[in-house]
């Protein structure tokens, strides 16, 4: 028998096309960069979430590998942008006193 299924009448392993974590990683990465000038302490949490969800998505959702990779990159850029925004804000505040 040349059937690829293990038993007659059953299907093979289910392929997942879910991309939820990959999409969330991408969205959180974009949000963290766009809003880094406004409350950077809050938006850095979105950047960290983008990185974490991106790595989880790469492992669990093979269909969303590209989305997850872009989300990871944007998350790291968001972390750097938020840290830069915090440093710039601190420098501006110390110059006024």
Biopython code that builds the backbone (N, CA, C, O; Angstrom):
import numpy as np
from Bio.PDB.StructureBuilder import StructureBuilder

atoms = [
    (1, "UNK", "N", (0.842, -1.170, 0.000)),
    (1, "UNK", "CA", (0.000, 0.000, 0.000)),
    (1, "UNK", "C", (0.890, 1.235, 0.000)),
    (1, "UNK", "O", (1.787, 1.360, 0.834)),
    (2, "UNK", "N", (0.644, 2.139, -0.926)),
    (2, "UNK", "CA", (1.478, 3.326, -1.035)),
    (2, "UNK", "C", (0.812, 4.561, -0.437)),
    (2, "UNK", "O", (1.199, 5.687, -0.749)),
    (3, "UNK", "N", (-0.158, 4.363, 0.393)),
    (3, "UNK", "CA", (-0.866, 5.470, 1.033)),
    (3, "UNK", "C", (0.031, 6.097, 2.101)),
    (3, "UNK", "O", (0.701, 5.386, 2.851)),
    (4, "UNK", "N", (0.040, 7.429, 2.165)),
    (4, "UNK", "CA", (0.898, 8.132, 3.117)),
    (4, "UNK", "C", (0.294, 8.190, 4.514)),
    (4, "UNK", "O", (0.971, 8.584, 5.463)),
    (5, "UNK", "N", (-0.972, 7.802, 4.653)),
    (5, "UNK", "CA", (-1.596, 7.857, 5.971)),
    (5, "UNK", "C", (-1.264, 6.594, 6.756)),
    (5, "UNK", "O", (-1.133, 5.518, 6.174)),
    (6, "UNK", "N", (-1.127, 6.720, 8.080)),
    (6, "UNK", "CA", (-0.730, 5.558, 8.869)),
    (6, "UNK", "C", (-1.791, 4.471, 8.917)),
    (6, "UNK", "O", (-1.443, 3.290, 8.945)),
    (7, "UNK", "N", (-3.058, 4.821, 8.927)),
    (7, "UNK", "CA", (-4.150, 3.848, 8.980)),
    (7, "UNK", "C", (-5.194, 4.250, 7.953)),
    (7, "UNK", "O", (-5.415, 5.440, 7.729)),
    (8, "UNK", "N", (-5.831, 3.288, 7.336)),
    (8, "UNK", "CA", (-6.876, 3.638, 6.361)),
    (8, "UNK", "C", (-8.000, 4.436, 7.020)),
    (8, "UNK", "O", (-8.456, 4.098, 8.112)),
    (9, "UNK", "N", (-8.431, 5.477, 6.355)),
    (9, "UNK", "CA", (-9.524, 6.296, 6.864)),
    (9, "UNK", "C", (-9.079, 7.430, 7.769)),
    (9, "UNK", "O", (-9.914, 8.227, 8.199)),
    (10, "UNK", "N", (-7.794, 7.530, 8.072)),
    (10, "UNK", "CA", (-7.304, 8.628, 8.903)),
    (10, "UNK", "C", (-6.462, 9.560, 8.053)),
    (10, "UNK", "O", (-5.978, 9.192, 6.983)),
    (11, "UNK", "N", (-6.307, 10.723, 8.534)),
    (11, "UNK", "CA", (-5.474, 11.694, 7.829)),
    (11, "UNK", "C", (-4.103, 11.733, 8.488)),
    (11, "UNK", "O", (-3.916, 11.231, 9.596)),
    (12, "UNK", "N", (-3.164, 12.328, 7.799)),
    (12, "UNK", "CA", (-1.809, 12.467, 8.327)),
    (12, "UNK", "C", (-1.771, 13.527, 9.408)),
    (12, "UNK", "O", (-2.814, 13.995, 9.863)),
    (13, "UNK", "N", (-0.587, 13.902, 9.816)),
    (13, "UNK", "CA", (-0.467, 14.924, 10.860)),
    (13, "UNK", "C", (-1.041, 16.249, 10.389)),
    (13, "UNK", "O", (-0.869, 16.653, 9.239)),
    (14, "UNK", "N", (-1.715, 16.903, 11.294)),
    (14, "UNK", "CA", (-2.337, 18.185, 10.970)),
    (14, "UNK", "C", (-1.270, 19.248, 10.805)),
    (14, "UNK", "O", (-0.360, 19.367, 11.625)),
    (15, "UNK", "N", (-1.390, 20.013, 9.746)),
    (15, "UNK", "CA", (-0.477, 21.137, 9.549)),
    (15, "UNK", "C", (-1.155, 22.389, 10.062)),
    (15, "UNK", "O", (-2.313, 22.657, 9.744)),
    (16, "UNK", "N", (-0.447, 23.132, 10.835)),
    (16, "UNK", "CA", (-1.025, 24.337, 11.422)),
    (16, "UNK", "C", (-0.696, 25.542, 10.551)),
    (16, "UNK", "O", (0.437, 25.702, 10.096)),
    (17, "UNK", "N", (-1.671, 26.364, 10.332)),
    (17, "UNK", "CA", (-1.467, 27.600, 9.587)),
    (17, "UNK", "C", (-1.745, 28.796, 10.482)),
    (17, "UNK", "O", (-1.953, 29.905, 9.990)),
    (18, "UNK", "N", (-1.750, 28.585, 11.771)),
    (18, "UNK", "CA", (-1.981, 29.675, 12.702)),
    (18, "UNK", "C", (-0.804, 30.642, 12.654)),
    (18, "UNK", "O", (0.356, 30.241, 12.563)),
    (19, "UNK", "N", (-1.135, 31.908, 12.718)),
    (19, "UNK", "CA", (-0.108, 32.946, 12.699)),
    (19, "UNK", "C", (-0.350, 33.976, 13.792)),
    (19, "UNK", "O", (0.132, 35.104, 13.692)),
    (20, "UNK", "N", (-1.081, 33.611, 14.821)),
    (20, "UNK", "CA", (-1.499, 34.576, 15.840)),
    (20, "UNK", "C", (-0.317, 35.200, 16.560)),
    (20, "UNK", "O", (-0.235, 36.424, 16.664)),
    (21, "UNK", "N", (0.596, 34.385, 17.055)),
    (21, "UNK", "CA", (1.738, 34.936, 17.798)),
    (21, "UNK", "C", (2.667, 35.727, 16.881)),
    (21, "UNK", "O", (3.232, 36.737, 17.300)),
    (22, "UNK", "N", (2.829, 35.286, 15.652)),
    (22, "UNK", "CA", (3.662, 36.030, 14.706)),
    (22, "UNK", "C", (3.091, 37.396, 14.401)),
    (22, "UNK", "O", (3.824, 38.382, 14.337)),
    (23, "UNK", "N", (1.781, 37.457, 14.211)),
    (23, "UNK", "CA", (1.129, 38.738, 13.938)),
    (23, "UNK", "C", (1.200, 39.647, 15.153)),
    (23, "UNK", "O", (1.470, 40.840, 15.020)),
    (24, "UNK", "N", (0.959, 39.093, 16.344)),
    (24, "UNK", "CA", (1.058, 39.906, 17.568)),
    (24, "UNK", "C", (2.471, 40.429, 17.764)),
    (24, "UNK", "O", (2.657, 41.573, 18.180)),
    (25, "UNK", "N", (3.461, 39.609, 17.472)),
    (25, "UNK", "CA", (4.849, 40.041, 17.583)),
    (25, "UNK", "C", (5.123, 41.218, 16.656)),
    (25, "UNK", "O", (5.754, 42.196, 17.055)),
    (26, "UNK", "N", (4.648, 41.120, 15.423)),
    (26, "UNK", "CA", (4.830, 42.196, 14.460)),
    (26, "UNK", "C", (4.116, 43.469, 14.898)),
    (26, "UNK", "O", (4.694, 44.554, 14.831)),
    (27, "UNK", "N", (2.882, 43.353, 15.341)),
    (27, "UNK", "CA", (2.101, 44.522, 15.766)),
    (27, "UNK", "C", (2.723, 45.177, 16.999)),
    (27, "UNK", "O", (2.842, 46.401, 17.060)),
    (28, "UNK", "N", (3.120, 44.363, 17.979)),
    (28, "UNK", "CA", (3.740, 44.933, 19.179)),
    (28, "UNK", "C", (5.060, 45.618, 18.852)),
    (28, "UNK", "O", (5.379, 46.653, 19.437)),
    (29, "UNK", "N", (5.830, 45.055, 17.928)),
    (29, "UNK", "CA", (7.077, 45.691, 17.520)),
    (29, "UNK", "C", (6.845, 47.046, 16.874)),
    (29, "UNK", "O", (7.559, 48.009, 17.156)),
    (30, "UNK", "N", (5.841, 47.115, 16.004)),
    (30, "UNK", "CA", (5.511, 48.389, 15.351)),
    (30, "UNK", "C", (5.023, 49.402, 16.374)),
    (30, "UNK", "O", (5.439, 50.560, 16.346)),
    (31, "UNK", "N", (4.146, 48.979, 17.276)),
    (31, "UNK", "CA", (3.614, 49.888, 18.295)),
    (31, "UNK", "C", (4.734, 50.432, 19.175)),
    (31, "UNK", "O", (4.741, 51.616, 19.512)),
    (32, "UNK", "N", (5.675, 49.575, 19.548)),
    (32, "UNK", "CA", (6.749, 50.024, 20.439)),
    (32, "UNK", "C", (7.645, 51.065, 19.776)),
    (32, "UNK", "O", (8.179, 51.940, 20.458)),
    (33, "UNK", "N", (7.817, 50.984, 18.464)),
    (33, "UNK", "CA", (8.644, 51.978, 17.767)),
    (33, "UNK", "C", (7.875, 53.277, 17.564)),
    (33, "UNK", "O", (8.413, 54.363, 17.778)),
    (34, "UNK", "N", (6.625, 53.164, 17.154)),
    (34, "UNK", "CA", (5.834, 54.359, 16.856)),
    (34, "UNK", "C", (5.626, 55.215, 18.098)),
    (34, "UNK", "O", (5.691, 56.442, 18.021)),
    (35, "UNK", "N", (5.380, 54.585, 19.234)),
    (35, "UNK", "CA", (5.055, 55.329, 20.443)),
    (35, "UNK", "C", (6.224, 55.453, 21.417)),
    (35, "UNK", "O", (6.000, 55.707, 22.600)),
    (36, "UNK", "N", (7.463, 55.281, 20.956)),
    (36, "UNK", "CA", (8.602, 55.294, 21.878)),
    (36, "UNK", "C", (8.827, 56.664, 22.521)),
    (36, "UNK", "O", (9.442, 56.745, 23.583)),
    (37, "UNK", "N", (8.346, 57.729, 21.904)),
    (37, "UNK", "CA", (8.531, 59.060, 22.488)),
    (37, "UNK", "C", (7.513, 59.365, 23.583)),
    (37, "UNK", "O", (7.709, 60.285, 24.377)),
    (38, "UNK", "N", (6.437, 58.603, 23.626)),
    (38, "UNK", "CA", (5.374, 58.836, 24.590)),
    (38, "UNK", "C", (5.371, 57.696, 25.604)),
    (38, "UNK", "O", (5.078, 56.555, 25.247)),
    (39, "UNK", "N", (5.686, 57.983, 26.834)),
    (39, "UNK", "CA", (5.738, 56.984, 27.904)),
    (39, "UNK", "C", (6.603, 55.775, 27.527)),
    (39, "UNK", "O", (6.090, 54.664, 27.395)),
    (40, "UNK", "N", (7.905, 55.988, 27.356)),
    (40, "UNK", "CA", (8.762, 54.891, 26.903)),
    (40, "UNK", "C", (8.809, 53.701, 27.854)),
    (40, "UNK", "O", (9.076, 52.578, 27.428)),
    (41, "UNK", "N", (8.550, 53.938, 29.141)),
    (41, "UNK", "CA", (8.568, 52.821, 30.082)),
    (41, "UNK", "C", (7.437, 51.843, 29.768)),
    (41, "UNK", "O", (7.611, 50.632, 29.896)),
    (42, "UNK", "N", (6.291, 52.358, 29.363)),
    (42, "UNK", "CA", (5.161, 51.508, 29.008)),
    (42, "UNK", "C", (5.409, 50.782, 27.687)),
    (42, "UNK", "O", (5.160, 49.581, 27.580)),
    (43, "UNK", "N", (5.894, 51.500, 26.695)),
    (43, "UNK", "CA", (6.027, 50.915, 25.358)),
    (43, "UNK", "C", (7.199, 49.957, 25.261)),
    (43, "UNK", "O", (7.232, 49.133, 24.347)),
    (44, "UNK", "N", (8.159, 50.034, 26.166)),
    (44, "UNK", "CA", (9.256, 49.067, 26.136)),
    (44, "UNK", "C", (8.728, 47.675, 26.499)),
    (44, "UNK", "O", (9.296, 46.665, 26.085)),
    (45, "UNK", "N", (7.644, 47.627, 27.271)),
    (45, "UNK", "CA", (7.019, 46.334, 27.575)),
    (45, "UNK", "C", (6.451, 45.691, 26.309)),
    (45, "UNK", "O", (6.507, 44.472, 26.150)),
    (46, "UNK", "N", (5.906, 46.512, 25.411)),
    (46, "UNK", "CA", (5.423, 45.983, 24.138)),
    (46, "UNK", "C", (6.595, 45.462, 23.299)),
    (46, "UNK", "O", (6.466, 44.446, 22.616)),
    (47, "UNK", "N", (7.722, 46.148, 23.349)),
    (47, "UNK", "CA", (8.892, 45.695, 22.594)),
    (47, "UNK", "C", (9.400, 44.355, 23.126)),
    (47, "UNK", "O", (9.754, 43.464, 22.354)),
    (48, "UNK", "N", (9.432, 44.228, 24.429)),
    (48, "UNK", "CA", (9.866, 42.958, 25.032)),
    (48, "UNK", "C", (8.874, 41.854, 24.682)),
    (48, "UNK", "O", (9.276, 40.730, 24.383)),
    (49, "UNK", "N", (7.588, 42.167, 24.717)),
    (49, "UNK", "CA", (6.569, 41.184, 24.345)),
    (49, "UNK", "C", (6.717, 40.776, 22.879)),
    (49, "UNK", "O", (6.503, 39.614, 22.532)),
    (50, "UNK", "N", (7.080, 41.725, 22.023)),
    (50, "UNK", "CA", (7.281, 41.412, 20.603)),
    (50, "UNK", "C", (8.417, 40.415, 20.425)),
    (50, "UNK", "O", (8.308, 39.485, 19.626)),
    (51, "UNK", "N", (9.500, 40.603, 21.161)),
    (51, "UNK", "CA", (10.636, 39.688, 21.054)),
    (51, "UNK", "C", (10.263, 38.301, 21.583)),
    (51, "UNK", "O", (10.552, 37.291, 20.942)),
    (52, "UNK", "N", (9.630, 38.257, 22.733)),
    (52, "UNK", "CA", (9.263, 36.967, 23.331)),
    (52, "UNK", "C", (8.269, 36.218, 22.441)),
    (52, "UNK", "O", (8.444, 35.031, 22.168)),
    (53, "UNK", "N", (7.224, 36.920, 21.991)),
    (53, "UNK", "CA", (6.233, 36.274, 21.124)),
    (53, "UNK", "C", (6.853, 35.858, 19.791)),
    (53, "UNK", "O", (6.467, 34.840, 19.217)),
    (54, "UNK", "N", (7.807, 36.637, 19.302)),
    (54, "UNK", "CA", (8.471, 36.278, 18.058)),
    (54, "UNK", "C", (9.238, 34.973, 18.179)),
    (54, "UNK", "O", (9.155, 34.115, 17.300)),
    (55, "UNK", "N", (9.983, 34.822, 19.260)),
    (55, "UNK", "CA", (10.738, 33.579, 19.444)),
    (55, "UNK", "C", (9.800, 32.390, 19.682)),
    (55, "UNK", "O", (10.055, 31.293, 19.185)),
    (56, "UNK", "N", (8.723, 32.601, 20.435)),
    (56, "UNK", "CA", (7.760, 31.519, 20.640)),
    (56, "UNK", "C", (7.075, 31.139, 19.328)),
    (56, "UNK", "O", (6.838, 29.961, 19.062)),
    (57, "UNK", "N", (6.764, 32.135, 18.522)),
    (57, "UNK", "CA", (6.100, 31.878, 17.255)),
    (57, "UNK", "C", (7.007, 31.131, 16.286)),
    (57, "UNK", "O", (6.547, 30.253, 15.556)),
    (58, "UNK", "N", (8.270, 31.468, 16.274)),
    (58, "UNK", "CA", (9.191, 30.755, 15.373)),
    (58, "UNK", "C", (9.258, 29.283, 15.713)),
    (58, "UNK", "O", (9.450, 28.448, 14.830)),
    (59, "UNK", "N", (9.103, 28.957, 16.986)),
    (59, "UNK", "CA", (9.173, 27.562, 17.411)),
    (59, "UNK", "C", (7.842, 26.838, 17.189)),
    (59, "UNK", "O", (7.834, 25.677, 16.780)),
    (60, "UNK", "N", (6.720, 27.510, 17.455)),
    (60, "UNK", "CA", (5.424, 26.837, 17.455)),
    (60, "UNK", "C", (4.617, 27.001, 16.177)),
    (60, "UNK", "O", (3.778, 26.155, 15.869)),
    (61, "UNK", "N", (4.851, 28.065, 15.432)),
    (61, "UNK", "CA", (4.055, 28.348, 14.236)),
    (61, "UNK", "C", (4.966, 28.474, 13.008)),
    (61, "UNK", "O", (5.411, 29.573, 12.677)),
    (62, "UNK", "N", (5.240, 27.368, 12.346)),
    (62, "UNK", "CA", (6.149, 27.425, 11.195)),
    (62, "UNK", "C", (5.628, 28.289, 10.049)),
    (62, "UNK", "O", (6.425, 28.825, 9.278)),
    (63, "UNK", "N", (4.325, 28.433, 9.922)),
    (63, "UNK", "CA", (3.767, 29.246, 8.840)),
    (63, "UNK", "C", (4.020, 30.736, 9.061)),
    (63, "UNK", "O", (3.956, 31.520, 8.114)),
    (64, "UNK", "N", (4.303, 31.130, 10.291)),
    (64, "UNK", "CA", (4.494, 32.547, 10.617)),
    (64, "UNK", "C", (5.956, 32.879, 10.869)),
    (64, "UNK", "O", (6.253, 33.850, 11.564)),
    (65, "UNK", "N", (6.858, 32.107, 10.329)),
    (65, "UNK", "CA", (8.287, 32.310, 10.595)),
    (65, "UNK", "C", (8.769, 33.693, 10.158)),
    (65, "UNK", "O", (9.523, 34.342, 10.884)),
    (66, "UNK", "N", (8.346, 34.146, 8.991)),
    (66, "UNK", "CA", (8.777, 35.465, 8.503)),
    (66, "UNK", "C", (8.189, 36.578, 9.360)),
    (66, "UNK", "O", (8.891, 37.524, 9.717)),
    (67, "UNK", "N", (6.907, 36.471, 9.691)),
    (67, "UNK", "CA", (6.284, 37.480, 10.561)),
    (67, "UNK", "C", (6.988, 37.539, 11.910)),
    (67, "UNK", "O", (7.225, 38.619, 12.452)),
    (68, "UNK", "N", (7.317, 36.374, 12.443)),
    (68, "UNK", "CA", (7.981, 36.323, 13.740)),
    (68, "UNK", "C", (9.368, 36.953, 13.674)),
    (68, "UNK", "O", (9.767, 37.671, 14.591)),
    (69, "UNK", "N", (10.103, 36.690, 12.598)),
    (69, "UNK", "CA", (11.442, 37.263, 12.462)),
    (69, "UNK", "C", (11.381, 38.784, 12.367)),
    (69, "UNK", "O", (12.178, 39.482, 12.994)),
    (70, "UNK", "N", (10.443, 39.291, 11.589)),
    (70, "UNK", "CA", (10.286, 40.751, 11.485)),
    (70, "UNK", "C", (9.856, 41.321, 12.832)),
    (70, "UNK", "O", (10.316, 42.395, 13.219)),
    (71, "UNK", "N", (8.986, 40.624, 13.549)),
    (71, "UNK", "CA", (8.562, 41.073, 14.873)),
    (71, "UNK", "C", (9.715, 41.109, 15.861)),
    (71, "UNK", "O", (9.799, 42.016, 16.688)),
    (72, "UNK", "N", (10.611, 40.119, 15.778)),
    (72, "UNK", "CA", (11.780, 40.093, 16.660)),
    (72, "UNK", "C", (12.689, 41.281, 16.368)),
    (72, "UNK", "O", (13.149, 41.959, 17.287)),
    (73, "UNK", "N", (12.944, 41.529, 15.089)),
    (73, "UNK", "CA", (13.816, 42.651, 14.713)),
    (73, "UNK", "C", (13.199, 43.973, 15.152)),
    (73, "UNK", "O", (13.884, 44.819, 15.727)),
    (74, "UNK", "N", (11.903, 44.156, 14.883)),
    (74, "UNK", "CA", (11.248, 45.393, 15.297)),
    (74, "UNK", "C", (11.195, 45.517, 16.815)),
    (74, "UNK", "O", (11.272, 46.622, 17.353)),
    (75, "UNK", "N", (11.065, 44.392, 17.504)),
    (75, "UNK", "CA", (11.076, 44.423, 18.972)),
    (75, "UNK", "C", (12.415, 44.906, 19.510)),
    (75, "UNK", "O", (12.463, 45.725, 20.428)),
    (76, "UNK", "N", (13.509, 44.393, 18.935)),
    (76, "UNK", "CA", (14.830, 44.849, 19.381)),
    (76, "UNK", "C", (15.059, 46.318, 19.031)),
    (76, "UNK", "O", (15.642, 47.063, 19.818)),
    (77, "UNK", "N", (14.598, 46.731, 17.851)),
    (77, "UNK", "CA", (14.702, 48.153, 17.493)),
    (77, "UNK", "C", (13.858, 48.989, 18.452)),
    (77, "UNK", "O", (14.269, 50.076, 18.858)),
    (78, "UNK", "N", (12.681, 48.484, 18.812)),
    (78, "UNK", "CA", (11.821, 49.188, 19.765)),
    (78, "UNK", "C", (12.456, 49.311, 21.131)),
    (78, "UNK", "O", (12.329, 50.345, 21.787)),
    (79, "UNK", "N", (13.148, 48.255, 21.573)),
    (79, "UNK", "CA", (13.846, 48.320, 22.857)),
    (79, "UNK", "C", (14.910, 49.404, 22.810)),
    (79, "UNK", "O", (15.014, 50.216, 23.729)),
    (80, "UNK", "N", (15.698, 49.420, 21.743)),
    (80, "UNK", "CA", (16.753, 50.443, 21.617)),
    (80, "UNK", "C", (16.158, 51.845, 21.512)),
    (80, "UNK", "O", (16.672, 52.786, 22.116)),
    (81, "UNK", "N", (15.072, 51.984, 20.743)),
    (81, "UNK", "CA", (14.440, 53.304, 20.601)),
    (81, "UNK", "C", (13.865, 53.791, 21.922)),
    (81, "UNK", "O", (13.976, 54.972, 22.251)),
    (82, "UNK", "N", (13.258, 52.898, 22.672)),
    (82, "UNK", "CA", (12.692, 53.282, 23.966)),
    (82, "UNK", "C", (13.776, 53.649, 24.971)),
    (82, "UNK", "O", (13.620, 54.609, 25.725)),
    (83, "UNK", "N", (14.864, 52.902, 24.988)),
    (83, "UNK", "CA", (15.978, 53.243, 25.880)),
    (83, "UNK", "C", (16.572, 54.586, 25.477)),
    (83, "UNK", "O", (16.880, 55.418, 26.330)),
    (84, "UNK", "N", (16.733, 54.792, 24.169)),
    (84, "UNK", "CA", (17.234, 56.084, 23.684)),
    (84, "UNK", "C", (16.308, 57.226, 24.052)),
    (84, "UNK", "O", (16.762, 58.315, 24.404)),
    (85, "UNK", "N", (15.019, 56.980, 23.972)),
    (85, "UNK", "CA", (14.041, 57.999, 24.330)),
    (85, "UNK", "C", (14.106, 58.323, 25.822)),
    (85, "UNK", "O", (13.980, 59.482, 26.215)),
    (86, "UNK", "N", (14.303, 57.295, 26.652)),
    (86, "UNK", "CA", (14.428, 57.527, 28.096)),
    (86, "UNK", "C", (15.690, 58.330, 28.415)),
    (86, "UNK", "O", (15.660, 59.229, 29.255)),
    (87, "UNK", "N", (16.785, 58.007, 27.751)),
    (87, "UNK", "CA", (18.038, 58.730, 27.978)),
    (87, "UNK", "C", (17.901, 60.178, 27.525)),
    (87, "UNK", "O", (18.324, 61.099, 28.224)),
    (88, "UNK", "N", (17.301, 60.372, 26.338)),
    (88, "UNK", "CA", (17.109, 61.736, 25.850)),
    (88, "UNK", "C", (16.217, 62.538, 26.774)),
    (88, "UNK", "O", (16.488, 63.708, 27.044)),
    (89, "UNK", "N", (15.143, 61.908, 27.267)),
    (89, "UNK", "CA", (14.262, 62.596, 28.217)),
    (89, "UNK", "C", (14.975, 62.960, 29.494)),
    (89, "UNK", "O", (14.766, 64.048, 30.030)),
    (90, "UNK", "N", (15.819, 62.068, 29.996)),
    (90, "UNK", "CA", (16.582, 62.356, 31.211)),
    (90, "UNK", "C", (17.566, 63.490, 30.986)),
    (90, "UNK", "O", (17.735, 64.343, 31.856)),
    (91, "UNK", "N", (18.215, 63.511, 29.832)),
    (91, "UNK", "CA", (19.161, 64.592, 29.521)),
    (91, "UNK", "C", (18.443, 65.932, 29.394)),
    (91, "UNK", "O", (18.951, 66.956, 29.852)),
    (92, "UNK", "N", (17.288, 65.928, 28.789)),
    (92, "UNK", "CA", (16.528, 67.182, 28.654)),
    (92, "UNK", "C", (16.063, 67.689, 30.010)),
    (92, "UNK", "O", (16.087, 68.891, 30.277)),
    (93, "UNK", "N", (15.643, 66.771, 30.858)),
    (93, "UNK", "CA", (15.187, 67.190, 32.189)),
    (93, "UNK", "C", (16.328, 67.717, 33.044)),
    (93, "UNK", "O", (16.118, 68.643, 33.828)),
    (94, "UNK", "N", (17.508, 67.171, 32.923)),
    (94, "UNK", "CA", (18.627, 67.643, 33.742)),
    (94, "UNK", "C", (19.194, 68.959, 33.224)),
    (94, "UNK", "O", (19.824, 69.693, 33.985)),
    (95, "UNK", "N", (18.988, 69.273, 31.963)),
    (95, "UNK", "CA", (19.479, 70.539, 31.418)),
    (95, "UNK", "C", (18.659, 71.714, 31.897)),
    (95, "UNK", "O", (19.161, 72.837, 31.945)),
    (96, "UNK", "N", (17.415, 71.484, 32.250)),
    (96, "UNK", "CA", (16.552, 72.574, 32.692)),
    (96, "UNK", "C", (16.815, 73.007, 34.127)),
    (96, "UNK", "O", (16.418, 74.103, 34.522)),
    (97, "UNK", "N", (17.472, 72.170, 34.904)),
    (97, "UNK", "CA", (17.705, 72.515, 36.315)),
    (97, "UNK", "C", (19.055, 73.045, 36.549)),
    (97, "UNK", "O", (19.399, 73.379, 37.682)),
]
sb = StructureBuilder()
sb.init_structure("model")
sb.init_model(0)
sb.init_chain("A")
sb.init_seg("    ")
for serial, (resi, resn, name, xyz) in enumerate(atoms, 1):
    if name == "N":
        sb.init_residue(resn, " ", resi, " ")
    sb.init_atom(name, np.array(xyz, "f"), 0.0, 1.0, " ", f" {name:<3s}", serial, name[0])
structure = sb.get_structure()
